[in-house]
Amino acid sequence: MPMSITDIIWDVLIKWNYLEQDTVGKQLIRSADSIGANIAEGYGRFHYKENKSFLYDSRGRAYETKFCLKKVYKRIIITSELNEQLNKLLKTHTKSLNAFIKTIGNN
């Protein structure tokens, strides 16, 4: 799921002007990319507590991405349709992530 979010964001962001890209654009793509990167890094850790910690980081990055989306929508850089699409994907992802976090270390 996170890869599709980042792909959509990248495809849109690459068309923005320099100011938009340099200010909120860089933060948006970094936070979105970091969602999946933290999941992958946590998976590679030996102890479940480390894995869980990276999953918490991933969830935090998802919320950071939502915050950035609010900024770009308010600044009329993205359409309401795109904002809704990305927020829906992020909501689904965070629900799945929360469910996964609950299972780690319980076995």
QUIHUZI-V337292 format. One record per run of one state. SS is the DSSP state (helix for helix, strand for strand, loop for the rest). FROM is the first residue (numbers start at 1). LEN is the number of residues. Records with the same first field share a line. If there is no record, write none. Layout:
BEGIN
SS: FROM-LEN + FROM-LEN
END
This chain:
BEGIN
loop: 1-1 + 14-4 + 44-4 + 75-5 + 104-4
helix: 2-12 + 18-26 + 48-27 + 80-24
END
